Amino acid sequence: MALLLREWEEQVDLQDPDAVRAVLRKCAREGNDLDSDHQVMGYKIGHIEERIDLLSPAPGPEALAIATVVPWAEHFDNRHVRCATGRLKEEEQKVARAWAENPRLNWRQAPPLVDEDVAMGERVRRKLLRLGDDIVRRAKAQIPEVN
């Protein structure tokens, strides 16, 4: 709260880091709360009601355009997941994507959604496990042991 209101800046020499820490600790101990009588940049501070459903915004046109151009395996933030999904064949990626995007499905239910054999689901699951084990093994090999 003190950082938002910035009132503490008038109480201390901003060039002295120890004094700044002391003032911020003092503000924290005072238990400043977010009441509607406070303002931040001219706007009153309000409280969000409990159990309110904050939906994330729908993907914009840029996200939809990128999704059509960039392969599915390249959409992941984690490089290890990108590596594992990128090593799947095209039909295996379809099954993995159907399974990943439908949380209620198991591996036997995902293949029919993309016109693949039911047994393909179990093969893809086992392949992803093997690829994951391989990635973990390689990562461990790069970390030097500390004795």
N, C-alpha and C positions, 0 to 999 in steps of 0.2 A: 504494500500500500504506500509505503514511504517513497518507493521508487517511482510510483505513478504520480503521486501528488507533488513531489519534488520540493516540498516545503523545507525539508532538512538541509537543502543546499545553502539556505540563508544562515544556518546555525554553525557552519564549519568552513574552514579554509579548504577548498577543493584540491589544493596542491599537496595536502598532508594526508597520505593514505591511511595512517593510523587513526587520525581524527575522523575521517570519513567512516571507517569501520566502526568506531566507537559510537558515532551518532546513529548509524544504521542499526547497530545492536540495540541501542536505546529505543529506537522507533519500534523494533520488533518486539521488545519486552512490553511496550505500552499496549500492544494488541490492537493496533489500528484495524478497524473493520470497514467493510464496504457498505456504507450507508448511503441512502439516496441523497443526503445533503452534501456529499462530496461530489466533485466534478473532475473529470479528466478531459483536458483539451476542450472545455466548454460543454461537455455532455455529462448528464447525470448518470451516476453508476446505479445500475439496477441488479436485482438478483434473478437468476434463472430458476424457474419453478422446478421442484423435484419431479422426477419421472417424466420430464418433457422429452419427446423424441426428436433429437436433432439429426435429421437426415443429411447425409453428405450430398452435395450438389450432383446432379446428373452429369455425365461426361459431356464436355463441350464439343464443338465441331472439330477442334484440333485433335482431341483425343480419339475421336471416331476415325478421322482421316489417318492418323498414325497407326491405329489398330488394323486398318485395311492394308497398309503398306509393310509394316514391320511384322516379321514372323512371330507367332505366338510364343515360341521359346525365348525370344529376346525381350519380352515384356516384363520380366522379373527383375527386381532390384538386386537380389542376391546373385552374385556371379556363379556360385556353385549350383544354384537351381537352374540358371541359364545354361550352364555346361551340361547338366544331366538331361534336361528336356531337349536341348539341342542335339544330343546324341541319339535321340529316338528317331525312328523312321517316320515318314509323314503319317501313315495310318496309325502308328503307335501314338503319335502326338495328338491325333484326333480323339483317341480313346482317353488319353491322359487329361486332355482339356475337358472332355465331357464329364469325366469323374470330378475334376477339380472345380468346375463351375456349377456342379449340382451336388451340394453337400449331403443330401439325403440318399444319394446313390452309392451302392457298393461297386466293386470292380466287375462283378458279373452283370450288373444292370447298365453300365456305361456303354459297352460296345454296341448294343443294338440301336442306341440313339444315333450312332454315326455309321450305321449299316456295316458293322463288323461282326465277326463271329464272337460268341459269348466267351470262348476260351481265350480270346485276345486280351481281355481284361486282366486275367491272372498273369499272362505272360508279360504285359506291360508293368504290372505291379512288381513282379519279381525282377524285371530288368531295371526299374527305377531303384529298387533296393540295392542291387548289385552296383549300379552306377554311384549311388550314395556312399556305399561302403568303400568303393574305389577312391572317391573324392576325399573321404575322411582319412583313409590310409595315406594318400598323397600329402594331405595337409599335415598330418602327424610327422611324416618323413621330413618335412621342411622345418619343423620346430626342433631346435637343438635341445637335448635333454640336459637338465641341470642336476648335478650330483651333489 
